[in-house]
Amino acid sequence: MKNRIFILVLVLSLYPFSKIFSQQDKAILYEDPSLTIKPKPVDKEIFDKWIKDNNKKYGEDPKKGPGVPLRVTATFLVDTSGNVVKPLIWRGIGFGFDEEVYRLMRTNPNKWIPGYINGKPVSTKVYYQINFTTNRNLIMKENNEEYK
C-alpha cells in the first residue's frame, strides 16, 4: 500500500514537468514546410546588437584549444505573440557559455515575428546558434546545420 501511495505522489509531482515538455513538442518546427511565414527577429541587427552588448562572455577564450568553435545552439519557442519562451540548450560547449546563452534567451526583450500557417500565428520551435567569437548568430536545423 505504501509503495502505491509513493508512486502516485511521484507521478503527480512530475506532472507539471511533463506539461512543459509536451508543450514544446506541440510547437511547429521551424523547418516544417506548412509554415507560410517563418519566425525571425523583428529586427535582426537590433537583436544581434543586444546579444553582443549583453553577452558577458563575448570574445572570451575558454582555453579549449585551437580550432574549437565557440558556438552554443539553443532551442526555444516563438509563441503566437512573438515572445521567445522556454529556452533550452541544445548543443553546448560548457565553461559557462551554455549558462550565458540560456540567460540571454530568458532575458531577451526583443520580439520575433511568429510563424504563420494559413494566416494564423503558431508557436514555432527554433534552433538558434550564438557565436561568441563573431556574433554571427544563426537559425539552425535540428541537426545543427545552418538553415538556408
C-alpha atoms as one frame of an Amber mdcrd trajectory, in Angstrom:
protein
   0.000   0.000   0.000   2.813   2.416   0.898   4.521   1.690  -2.433   1.363
   2.593  -4.375   0.980   5.858  -2.484   4.642   6.689  -3.086   4.292   6.002
  -6.823   1.128   8.099  -7.013   2.825  11.024  -5.245   5.864  10.704  -7.532
   3.750  10.681 -10.697   1.697  13.668  -9.535   4.824  15.640  -8.621   6.300
  15.086 -12.100   3.091  16.057 -13.918   3.924  19.803 -14.242   7.252  18.941
 -15.895   5.524  16.714 -18.432   3.311  19.647 -19.441   6.374  21.836 -20.081
   7.972  19.269 -22.370   4.744  18.320 -24.130   4.042  21.974 -24.970   7.392
  22.263 -26.698   6.643  19.081 -28.651   3.312  20.558 -29.864   5.067  23.502
 -31.458   5.655  23.520 -35.186   9.308  23.005 -36.093  10.918  25.911 -37.968
  11.736  23.568 -40.861   8.083  22.488 -41.263   7.014  23.126 -44.884   3.480
  24.061 -43.768   4.804  27.322 -42.274   3.887  30.105 -44.708   5.868  32.669
 -42.677   8.933  31.580 -40.707   9.706  33.186 -37.340  12.545  35.693 -37.232
  13.606  38.626 -35.095  11.612  41.767 -35.879  14.968  43.485 -36.463  17.910
  41.062 -36.656  20.521  43.833 -36.373  18.983  45.121 -33.139  18.632  41.564
 -31.819  22.287  40.733 -32.589  23.474  44.049 -31.137  21.513  43.376 -27.943
  23.090  39.911 -27.680  26.594  41.320 -28.203  26.077  44.216 -25.758  24.597
  41.979 -23.048  26.788  38.929 -23.582  29.177  38.728 -20.622  31.316  36.120
 -22.387  31.562  37.684 -25.868  35.144  37.411 -27.091  36.188  35.311 -24.083
  38.555  32.397 -24.675  37.825  29.304 -22.566  41.301  27.851 -23.345  39.719
  24.844 -25.030  42.465  24.650 -27.622  42.885  25.765 -31.217  40.085  25.167
 -33.677  37.349  24.644 -31.079  34.322  26.691 -32.172  32.815  28.999 -29.566
  29.194  28.404 -30.568  26.226  27.294 -28.494  22.908  26.242 -30.009  19.756
  26.880 -28.008  16.215  25.849 -28.776  13.208  27.915 -27.796   9.640  28.602
 -28.774   8.494  31.718 -30.531   4.927  31.966 -29.268   1.999  33.409 -31.208
   2.733  36.882 -29.781   6.389  36.805 -30.911   7.913  36.197 -27.476  10.922
  33.912 -27.022   9.877  31.353 -24.376  11.094  28.075 -22.871  14.751  28.287
 -23.887  16.872  25.143 -23.579  20.488  24.461 -24.517  20.586  22.062 -27.469
  24.339  21.886 -28.170  26.618  23.364 -25.558  30.330  23.785 -25.017  30.480
  24.213 -21.245  32.811  26.646 -19.475  29.838  28.870 -18.547  28.941  29.598
 -22.184  25.799  27.432 -22.065  24.535  29.274 -18.991  25.211  32.607 -20.696
  23.152  31.663 -23.764  20.334  30.457 -21.513  20.441  33.757 -19.599  20.449
  35.783 -22.825  17.455  33.923 -24.228  15.492  34.235 -20.963  16.131  37.977
 -20.604  15.777  38.846 -24.292  13.464  41.890 -24.632  13.274  41.709 -28.447
  10.164  40.469 -30.205  10.162  37.990 -33.054   7.738  37.702 -35.930   5.853
  34.483 -35.103   5.456  31.622 -37.536   2.229  31.523 -39.536   0.198  28.754
 -41.122  -2.709  29.821 -43.332  -2.643  33.360 -41.946  -2.752  32.269 -38.287
   0.193  32.616 -35.888   1.502  29.361 -34.407   4.071  28.526 -31.740   7.241
  27.546 -33.525  10.313  25.735 -32.242  13.530  27.464 -33.306  17.153  26.299
 -33.048  19.385  29.341 -32.700  23.169  29.404 -32.555  25.103  32.097 -30.682
  28.660  32.628 -31.905  30.851  34.047 -29.120  33.694  34.957 -31.472  31.977
  36.806 -34.311  28.417  37.425 -33.021  27.252  35.932 -36.343  24.169  34.296
 -34.846  22.084  31.944 -36.992  18.865  29.976 -37.120  19.905  26.336 -37.360
  18.371  23.000 -38.310  17.744  20.381 -35.642  20.877  18.506 -36.786  22.898
  21.710 -36.101  23.407  22.594 -39.773  22.878  26.182 -40.894  19.340  26.780
 -42.179  19.394  28.337 -45.659
